[in-house]
């Protein structure tokens, strides 16, 4: 609104000025030597305005002509830059949905139109990575690492390529260089921290952790927990080499992370050796309330050196009573009581605490029951049965990190290098499934654990035809059949007896089962039978339940059994006899000499 009013005011002033000029009378004379011009004032003002407009127009034309090359260059540059940006955008989208060919074309276009653009270099490197061309990707990342604006990005790319090539030393060197440039680089600090932990450089890992806290990468609570983990790892390593440093480290670790199980166990051990029993018990109790663990129960049981097994049992019962029955860690207390009861020969108490878990036992429950049977009664059979059940039972909680199960606690995950990754929990393999157990209990296990033993129930034979169980014949040539005609009834009776023992229903056998048997009347001389088709090594699934059928012959040949050497009519060959001739030729004296010469 203000601009409209100002525009109207200017128009009014211009109109008033033009009217005033038009009302002026007289002439305007301009004399320069012999040159003289005379005109009216309105005409002069008009010509003056026309001259000024002409000067401005000429100046604008000259300026435009002078600046035209620069404008053309800028316009061409902007056009190329726009094409490069378009190629970069669509190339990154192609990388996002995994089209390597399209990403490569856009990367070439971006490199042609915008060669110095950092995003063009990034697109080129990522397209090479998508195609699997690691040499080209490393070359581009090195070029990016040499530039000031893309140095960190290039180092990150080189770090990833070193990891893919399993070059741990090169990856850590690159990460350390990145930390020098930017201490707040999260990936670099995590990589260096994981490498130093894997190498056992706990002092260097603690320095990196302090740097992460200063850079604001972690909060105070996380810092305390991770520092406690590193101190506990150092204490466990120096436990047998430098006990003073180990004691100092583990006591600080317990202050920072009181619920860390290995730190609490080791600190309780040091306090117990220093005869600080109450302090050791408090350390174990604080960790037990947060995470019940068998190592804590064992440390609590032996917190006072020289106690009897009965006193250890009482102490473990007091510790287990601190965990309510509705808590997930309640079972750890019961198993600890059972273990202490077995050591104290209180087998009734051990059976009592294990009774609620016998319906679906875990491995530790089954092994404890096997130890009870072996120690209390010396019953090796029931102990073996419980041991067999332990093999097939559910897994107990273990130290697990990223799917990796370890028999001991570790400060860093061996899979991802993550600090404080191990948790005491049930492995994935033991989680319940709706598909049912793969391994079922065996007959031996059920027979040994049942009290009283189950009775065998023999089902009555039904009229429906049931195939007899397949009897595997001993290895013998397929072309021989030593069973006489009378052996058919014997085979039927054997089949029925096998069916009764296994509890299956048996019906009439339509086809005889060929079983090897000794011939009733062995012939004095063997006879060669006609060759039959060899028995196939592999049988189809449909023929597995059918007995092997042989072609019926008109005359059943009688041959000797596989284990009967028989009598050879031709007799054994004797090399010495063949050389010296017949018995007649072997006679002595002149008769033998004469017969050997052909007389």
C-alpha positions in Angstrom: 0.0 0.0 0.0 2.8 2.4 0.8 4.5 1.7 -2.5 1.2 2.5 -4.4 0.8 5.8 -2.6 4.5 6.7 -3.3 4.0 5.9 -7.0 1.0 8.1 -7.2 2.8 11.0 -5.5 5.7 10.7 -8.0 3.3 10.7 -10.9 1.6 13.9 -9.5 4.9 15.7 -9.1 6.0 14.8 -12.6 2.7 16.1 -14.0 3.0 19.3 -12.0 6.6 19.8 -13.3 5.6 19.2 -16.9 2.7 21.7 -16.6 5.0 24.3 -15.1 7.5 23.9 -17.9 4.7 24.1 -20.5 3.5 27.4 -18.9 6.8 29.1 -19.2 7.2 31.6 -22.1 10.3 32.9 -23.8 13.1 31.3 -25.7 16.3 29.5 -24.6 19.4 30.6 -26.6 22.7 28.5 -26.6 25.7 30.3 -28.2 29.2 28.8 -28.8 31.4 30.8 -31.1 29.6 31.1 -34.4 27.2 28.3 -33.3 23.9 29.6 -32.0 20.8 27.6 -31.1 17.5 29.2 -30.0 14.5 27.1 -28.8 11.7 27.2 -26.3 12.1 25.8 -22.8 9.6 22.9 -23.2 11.3 21.7 -26.3 14.7 21.9 -24.7 13.5 19.9 -21.7 12.0 17.2 -24.1 15.2 17.0 -26.1 17.3 16.8 -22.9 15.2 13.9 -21.7 15.5 12.1 -25.0 19.3 12.6 -25.0 19.6 11.1 -21.5 17.5 8.1 -22.5 19.7 7.6 -25.5 22.8 7.7 -23.5 21.4 5.2 -21.0 20.3 2.9 -23.8 23.7 3.0 -25.5 25.5 2.4 -22.2 23.3 -0.6 -21.5 24.0 -2.1 -24.9 27.7 -1.7 -24.5 27.7 -3.2 -21.0 25.6 -6.2 -22.2 28.0 -6.8 -25.0 31.0 -6.6 -22.6 29.5 -9.0 -20.1 28.1 -11.5 -22.6 31.1 -14.0 -22.5 31.1 -14.2 -18.7 27.3 -14.7 -18.7 27.6 -17.5 -21.2 30.3 -19.1 -19.2 28.3 -18.9 -16.0 25.2 -20.2 -17.8 27.1 -23.1 -19.2 28.6 -23.9 -15.8 25.3 -23.7 -14.1 23.8 -26.0 -16.7 26.6 -28.5 -16.2 26.3 -28.2 -12.4 22.5 -28.8 -12.7 23.1 -31.9 -14.8 25.7 -33.1 -12.3 23.3 -32.6 -9.4 20.6 -34.4 -11.3 23.0 -37.4 -12.0 24.2 -37.4 -8.3 20.6 -37.4 -7.0 19.4 -40.2 -9.3 22.7 -42.1 -8.8 22.2 -42.2 -5.0 18.6 -43.3 -5.5 19.9 -46.1 -7.8 22.3 -47.2 -5.1 19.5 -47.1 -2.6 17.4 -49.6 -4.5 20.5 -51.7 -5.6 20.7 -51.0 -9.4 24.4 -51.1 -9.9 24.3 -50.5 -13.7 22.1 -47.4 -13.4 24.3 -46.2 -10.5 27.4 -46.6 -12.6 25.9 -44.6 -15.5 24.9 -41.8 -13.2 28.3 -41.8 -11.5 30.0 -41.4 -14.9 27.7 -38.6 -15.8 28.3 -36.9 -12.4 32.1 -37.3 -12.8 31.8 -35.7 -16.3 29.6 -32.8 -15.4 30.8 -32.1 -11.8 34.2 -33.7 -11.3 35.1 -31.6 -8.2 31.8 -32.1 -6.4 32.3 -34.2 -3.2 29.0 -35.9 -3.7 30.2 -37.0 -7.2 33.2 -38.7 -5.6 31.0 -40.3 -3.0 28.6 -41.6 -5.8 31.6 -43.0 -7.7 32.9 -44.8 -4.7 29.6 -46.3 -3.6 28.8 -47.4 -7.1 32.2 -49.2 -7.2 31.3 -50.8 -3.8 27.9 -51.9 -5.1 29.6 -53.6 -8.1 32.2 -55.3 -5.9 35.1 -53.3 -7.5 37.1 -52.8 -4.3 40.2 -51.5 -6.0 38.3 -48.7 -7.7 36.5 -47.9 -4.4 39.8 -47.7 -2.5 41.3 -45.4 -5.2 38.3 -43.0 -4.9 38.4 -43.1 -1.1 42.1 -42.3 -1.1 41.4 -39.3 -3.4 38.7 -38.2 -1.0 41.0 -38.6 2.0 43.5 -36.2 0.4 40.9 -33.4 0.1 40.3 -31.2 3.0 36.5 -31.2 2.8 36.1 -35.0 2.4 39.0 -36.3 4.5 36.9 -37.9 7.2 34.5 -39.4 4.6 37.4 -40.9 2.7 38.9 -42.3 5.9 35.6 -43.9 6.8 35.4 -45.5 3.3 39.0 -46.8 3.6 38.1 -48.2 7.1 35.1 -50.1 5.7 37.2 -51.5 2.9 39.9 -52.6 5.3 37.3 -54.4 7.4 36.0 -56.2 4.3 39.5 -57.3 3.5 40.0 -58.6 7.1 42.9 -56.1 7.6 42.3 -55.4 11.3 45.6 -53.5 11.7 45.0 -51.2 8.7 41.5 -50.6 9.9 42.6 -49.5 13.4 45.3 -47.3 12.0 42.8 -45.5 9.8 40.4 -45.2 12.8 43.2 -43.7 15.0 43.9 -41.2 12.2 40.2 -40.2 12.1 40.2 -39.8 15.9 43.1 -37.3 15.6 41.1 -35.3 13.1 37.7 -35.5 14.9 37.5 -37.0 18.4 33.8 -37.0 18.1 33.8 -39.6 15.3 31.7 -42.4 16.8 32.7 -45.1 14.4 36.4 -44.4 14.9 36.2 -44.4 18.7 34.2 -47.7 18.8 36.7 -49.3 16.4 39.8 -48.3 18.4 38.1 -49.2 21.7 37.1 -52.7 20.4 40.6 -53.3 19.0 42.3 -52.3 22.2 40.0 -54.5 24.2 40.6 -57.4 21.9 44.4 -56.9 22.2 44.1 -56.7 26.0 45.3 -53.0 26.2 43.0 -52.0 29.0 44.8 -48.8 29.8 44.5 -47.6 26.2 40.8 -48.7 26.3 40.2 -46.6 29.4 41.8 -43.6 27.7 39.5 -43.9 24.7 36.6 -44.2 27.1 37.6 -41.0 28.8 37.9 -39.3 25.4 34.4 -40.5 24.5 33.0 -38.9 27.7 34.8 -35.6 27.0 33.4 -35.6 23.4 29.9 -36.3 24.6 29.5 -39.6 22.8 28.3 -41.4 25.9 26.5 -40.3 29.1 27.7 -40.5 32.6 25.8 -43.7 33.5 27.1 -45.6 30.4 30.6 -44.3 31.2 30.5 -45.7 34.7 29.2 -49.1 33.5 31.8 -49.4 30.7 34.6 -48.3 32.9 33.6 -50.9 35.5 33.7 -53.6 32.8 37.2 -52.6 31.6 38.5 -52.5 35.2 37.0 -55.9 35.9 38.6 -57.3 32.7 42.0 -55.9 33.8 41.6 -57.3 37.3 40.8 -60.8 35.9 43.8 -60.7 33.7 46.2 -59.6 36.5 44.7 -61.8 39.2 47.6 -64.2 39.2 50.3 -61.8 38.0 49.8 -58.5 40.0 47.3 -59.1 42.8 47.7 -55.6 44.2 46.7 -53.9 40.9 44.0 -56.5 40.4 42.5 -55.9 43.8 42.5 -52.1 43.3 40.9 -52.4 39.9 38.2 -54.8 40.9 37.2 -52.8 44.0 36.9 -49.7 41.8 34.9 -51.7 39.3 32.5 -52.9 42.0 31.9 -49.3 43.0 31.2 -48.2 39.4 29.1 -51.3 38.5 27.9 -53.2 41.6 25.7 -55.6 39.6 28.6 -56.8 37.4 28.8 -60.5 38.2 32.5 -61.3 37.5 33.6 -58.1 39.4 31.5 -59.0 42.4 32.8 -62.6 42.5 36.5 -61.5 42.3 36.0 -58.7 44.8 34.3 -61.1 47.2 37.3 -63.4 46.8 39.8 -60.7 47.6 37.7 -59.5 50.6 37.4 -63.0 51.9 41.1 -63.6 51.7 41.5 -60.3 53.7 39.1 -61.7 56.3 36.5 -59.1 55.4 33.6 -61.6 55.4 30.7 -59.1 55.9 31.9 -56.8 53.1 32.3 -59.8 50.8 28.8 -61.0 51.6 27.4 -57.6 50.9 29.1 -57.4 47.6 27.7 -60.8 46.5 24.2 -60.0 47.8 24.0 -56.7 45.9 25.0 -58.5 42.6 22.7 -61.5 43.4 19.6 -59.3 43.8 20.2 -57.8 40.3 21.4 -60.9 38.5 21.3 -64.3 40.2 24.2 -66.4 39.0 25.8 -69.7 40.0 29.3 -68.1 40.4 27.8 -65.7 43.0 26.3 -68.6 44.9 29.6 -70.4 44.9 31.4 -67.3 46.0 28.8 -66.7 48.8 29.2 -70.3 49.9 32.9 -70.1 50.2 33.1 -66.6 51.5 34.3 -67.9 54.9 37.3 -70.1 54.5 37.3 -73.4 56.5 33.5 -73.8 56.9 32.0 -77.2 56.7 29.7 -78.3 53.9 26.6 -78.0 56.2 27.5 -74.4 57.0 27.9 -73.6 53.3 24.4 -75.1 52.7 22.9 -72.9 55.3 24.6 -69.8 53.8 23.4 -70.7 50.3 19.9 -71.1 51.6 20.0 -67.7 53.1 21.2 -66.2 49.8 18.5 -68.0 47.8 15.8 -66.8 50.2 16.5 -63.2 49.1 15.1 -63.9 45.6 11.2 -64.1 45.5 9.6 -67.2 43.9 8.1 -65.1 41.1 11.4 -63.7 39.9 13.1 -65.2 36.8 16.3 -65.9 38.8 14.6 -68.0 41.5 15.7 -71.3 39.9 19.3 -70.3 40.2 18.9 -70.2 44.0 17.3 -73.6 44.0 20.0 -75.2 41.9 22.6 -73.6 44.2 20.8 -75.2 47.2 20.8 -78.6 45.5 24.5 -78.4 44.7 25.4 -77.4 48.3 23.1 -80.1 49.6 24.8 -82.8 47.5 28.2 -81.6 48.9 26.8 -81.8 52.4 25.3 -85.3 51.7 21.7 -83.9 52.3 20.3 -85.9 49.4 16.7 -85.6 50.6 17.0 -81.8 50.6 18.5 -81.9 47.1 15.7 -84.0 45.8 13.1 -81.7 47.4 14.4 -78.5 45.7 14.8 -80.3 42.4 11.4 -82.0 42.4 9.5 -79.0 40.8 11.8 -79.1 37.8 11.9 -82.8 37.0 9.0 -82.7 34.6 10.9 -80.5 32.1 14.5 -80.5 33.4 17.3 -78.5 32.0 20.8 -79.9 31.6 22.0 -78.8 35.0 18.9 -80.3 36.7 19.4 -83.6 35.0 23.1 -83.7 35.8 22.4 -82.9 39.4 19.9 -85.8 39.5 22.5 -88.1 38.0 25.0 -87.1 40.6 22.5 -87.7 43.4 21.7 -91.2 42.0 25.4 -92.0 41.7 26.5 -90.6 45.1 23.6 -91.6 47.3 22.8 -95.1 46.0 25.6 -95.9 43.6 22.9 -96.6 41.0 24.9 -96.4 37.8 21.9 -97.3 35.6 19.7 -94.4 36.8 22.7 -92.1 36.7 23.3 -93.0 33.1 19.7 -92.4 32.3 19.7 -88.9 33.8 22.9 -88.2 31.9 21.3 -89.3 28.7 18.3 -87.0 29.5 20.8 -84.1 30.2 22.1 -84.5 26.6 18.6 -84.0 25.2 17.4 -81.5 27.8 16.9 -77.7 27.4 20.0 -75.5 27.7 20.6 -73.6 30.9 21.3 -69.8 30.8 24.8 -69.0 29.7 26.9 -66.0 28.8 25.5 -64.9 25.4 26.4 -62.0 23.1 25.1 -61.5 19.6 24.2 -65.2 19.3 27.6 -66.3 20.5 27.6 -68.5 23.6 30.7 -68.5 25.8 31.6 -70.7 28.8 33.0 -67.6 30.6 32.3 -63.9 30.8 34.1 -61.6 28.3 34.2 -57.8 28.2 33.8 -57.5 24.4 31.6 -59.4 22.0 33.8 -61.5 19.6 31.1 -61.0 16.9 30.6 -57.2 16.8 33.3 -55.9 19.2 30.6 -54.3 21.3 31.7 -53.5 24.9 29.6 -55.1 27.7 27.7 -57.3 25.3 27.6 -60.5 27.3 24.4 -61.2 29.2 23.4 -64.2 31.4 20.4 -65.6 29.6 19.1 -68.7 27.9 20.6 -69.3 24.4 18.3 -69.0 21.4 18.6 -72.8 20.8 16.8 -73.6 24.1 13.8 -71.2 23.6 10.4 -72.9 23.4 9.1 -73.7 19.9 5.7 -74.7 18.6 7.2 -77.4 16.4 7.9 -79.8 19.4 11.1 -81.4 20.5 13.3 -82.9 17.8 14.8 -85.5 20.1 12.5 -87.7 22.1 13.3 -89.8 25.1 14.5 -93.3 24.4 13.1 -96.5 25.7 16.1 -97.1 27.8 15.7 -93.7 29.5 12.0 -94.3 30.2 12.7 -97.8 31.5 15.4 -96.7 33.9 13.6 -93.6 35.3 10.1 -95.1 35.6 9.1 -96.3 39.1 7.6 -98.9 38.9 8.8 -99.9 35.5 6.1 -99.8 32.8 4.4 -103.1 31.9 4.5 -104.2 28.3 1.1 -104.6 26.7 0.8 -106.9 23.8 -1.9 -105.9 21.4 -4.2 -108.6 20.1 -3.7 -109.5 16.5 -6.3 -107.9 14.2 -7.8 -109.2 11.1 -6.4 -106.4 9.0 -3.3 -107.2 7.1 -0.2 -105.7 8.6 3.1 -105.9 7.0 5.7 -107.7 9.0 8.8 -105.9 10.2 11.6 -106.0 7.6 14.3 -108.3 8.6 17.7 -107.3 7.3 19.4 -110.3 5.7 23.1 -110.8 6.2 25.3 -109.8 3.3 25.3 -112.6 0.8 25.3 -113.0 -3.0 21.9 -112.1 -4.5 22.0 -115.1 -6.8 22.1 -117.7 -4.0 19.1 -119.1 -2.0 20.0 -121.7 0.5 16.6 -121.9 2.2 14.8 -125.2 1.6 11.0 -125.3 1.1 10.5 -126.2 4.7 12.1 -122.9 5.8 8.9 -120.9 4.9 7.1 -121.9 8.0 10.1 -121.1 10.2 10.3 -117.6 8.7 6.6 -117.0 9.5 7.1 -118.1 13.1 10.1 -115.9 13.5 8.2 -112.9 12.1 5.4 -113.4 14.5 7.7 -113.6 17.5 9.5 -110.3 16.5 6.1 -108.6 16.2 5.0 -109.8 19.7 8.2 -108.5 21.3 7.9 -105.0 19.8 4.2 -104.6 20.8 3.0 -104.3 17.2 0.0 -106.0 15.7 0.7 -109.0 13.5 -1.5 -110.5 10.7 -1.1 -113.3 8.2 2.0 -113.0 6.1 1.1 -113.2 2.4 4.6 -113.4 1.1 7.4 -115.4 2.7 10.4 -113.6 4.1 13.6 -114.9 2.8 16.0 -115.6 5.7 19.3 -117.3 5.6 19.3 -120.8 7.1 21.5 -123.8 7.1 20.4 -126.4 4.4 18.6 -129.4 5.9 20.1 -131.9 3.4 23.2 -130.5 1.9 24.0 -132.0 -1.5 27.3 -133.7 -1.8 28.2 -131.9 -5.0 27.5 -128.2 -5.7 25.6 -127.1 -8.8 25.9 -123.7 -10.4 22.6 -121.8 -10.6 21.5 -119.5 -13.4 22.7 -115.9 -12.8 20.0 -113.6 -11.4 19.8 -109.9 -11.5 21.9 -108.3 -8.7 20.0 -106.7 -5.8 20.0 -102.9 -6.2 22.1 -101.0 -3.7 19.5 -98.3 -3.2 15.8 -98.9 -3.1 13.1 -96.3 -3.7 11.0 -94.9 -0.8 7.9 -96.8 -2.0 9.7 -100.2 -1.9 11.3 -99.7 1.6 8.4 -101.5 3.4 8.2 -104.3 0.9 10.3 -107.5 1.2 12.7 -108.2 -1.5 11.1 -110.3 -4.2 13.0 -112.9 -6.2 11.8 -114.6 -9.4 10.2 -118.0 -8.9 12.2 -120.8 -10.6 10.9 -124.1 -11.8 13.8 -126.0 -10.2 15.3 -124.6 -7.1 19.1 -125.0 -7.4 20.9 -126.3 -4.4 24.2 -124.6 -3.7 26.4 -124.6 -0.7 26.0 -121.9 2.0 28.3 -118.9 2.0 30.0 -120.1 5.2 30.4 -123.8 3.9 33.6 -124.3 2.0 32.3 -127.6 0.6 34.3 -130.2 -1.3 36.0 -129.4 -4.5 35.8 -132.4 -7.0 38.7 -131.2 -9.0 40.9 -131.0 -5.9 43.4 -128.3 -5.0 46.0 -127.6 -7.6 49.6 -128.6 -6.6 52.4 -126.8 -8.4 54.9 -129.5 -7.4 52.6 -132.3 -8.8 52.1 -130.4 -12.0 55.8 -130.2 -12.5 56.7 -133.8 -11.7 53.7 -135.5 -13.3 51.1 -138.1 -12.1 51.6 -140.5 -9.2 52.8 -143.1 -11.6 55.4 -140.8 -12.8 56.5 -140.2 -9.3 57.5 -143.9 -8.7 61.1 -144.5 -7.8 63.6 -146.8 -9.5 63.8 -147.7 -13.1 60.0 -147.7 -13.5 59.7 -144.1 -12.5 62.6 -143.1 -14.7 61.2 -145.0 -17.6 57.7 -143.5 -17.1 59.1 -140.0 -16.9 60.7 -140.5 -20.3 57.4 -141.3 -21.9 57.5 -145.1 -21.8 
